[in-house]
Amino acid sequence: MMQDPAELVARAFYAAEHTDEWEKAPASVKQEYRQLAREAIAALNDQNADIRSILRSSVELPKRPHVS
């Protein structure tokens, strides 16, 4: 089963800043990193949509379904 992308990003952010294991982090800290991960993913999705829109205006590209 594939994990939630936000969970994977949260774990990566946590690992970049901490030496202890994710499983040992307090629930409140995990929630903070999950929120940061969701915000980062949303920002990347918005940026990707903007880029695709700019490219579509100059070249017709096939439309891809939105992935959350």
C-alpha positions as CSV (number, residue, x, y, z in Angstrom):
1,M,0.0,0.0,0.0
2,M,1.4,3.4,-1.0
3,Q,1.8,5.9,1.8
4,D,0.3,9.4,1.7
5,P,2.7,11.7,-0.1
6,A,2.3,14.3,2.6
7,E,3.4,11.8,5.2
8,L,6.5,10.9,3.2
9,V,7.4,14.6,2.7
10,A,6.8,15.2,6.4
11,R,9.2,12.4,7.3
12,A,11.8,13.7,4.9
13,F,11.5,17.3,6.3
14,Y,11.8,15.9,9.9
15,A,14.9,13.7,9.0
16,A,16.6,16.8,7.5
17,E,16.4,18.6,10.8
18,H,16.5,15.9,13.4
19,T,18.7,12.9,14.2
20,D,16.1,11.0,16.3
21,E,13.5,8.7,14.6
22,W,10.2,9.9,13.3
23,E,8.4,7.3,15.3
24,K,9.8,8.8,18.6
25,A,8.7,12.4,17.8
26,P,5.8,13.8,19.7
27,A,2.4,13.8,18.0
28,S,2.3,17.6,17.9
29,V,5.7,17.7,16.2
30,K,4.5,15.2,13.6
31,Q,1.4,17.2,13.0
32,E,3.5,20.4,12.4
33,Y,5.6,18.6,9.8
34,R,2.6,17.1,8.1
35,Q,1.1,20.6,7.8
36,L,4.4,21.9,6.4
37,A,4.4,19.0,3.9
38,R,0.8,19.7,2.8
39,E,1.7,23.4,2.3
40,A,4.8,22.5,0.3
41,I,3.0,20.0,-1.9
42,A,0.2,22.6,-2.5
43,A,2.7,25.3,-3.5
44,L,4.4,22.9,-5.9
45,N,1.1,21.9,-7.4
46,D,0.1,25.6,-7.9
47,Q,3.5,26.4,-9.5
48,N,3.2,23.4,-11.8
49,A,-0.3,24.5,-12.8
50,D,1.0,28.0,-13.5
51,I,3.8,26.6,-15.6
52,R,1.5,24.3,-17.6
53,S,-0.8,27.2,-18.2
54,I,2.0,29.4,-19.6
55,L,3.2,26.6,-21.8
56,R,-0.3,25.8,-23.0
57,S,-0.7,29.4,-24.1
58,S,2.3,29.1,-26.4
59,V,2.1,25.4,-27.3
60,E,-0.9,23.1,-27.1
61,L,-0.1,20.3,-24.6
62,P,-2.2,17.3,-23.7
63,K,-4.2,17.8,-20.6
64,R,-3.4,15.6,-17.6
65,P,-5.7,14.8,-14.8
66,H,-5.0,16.7,-11.5
67,V,-3.4,14.6,-8.9
68,S,-3.7,15.5,-5.2
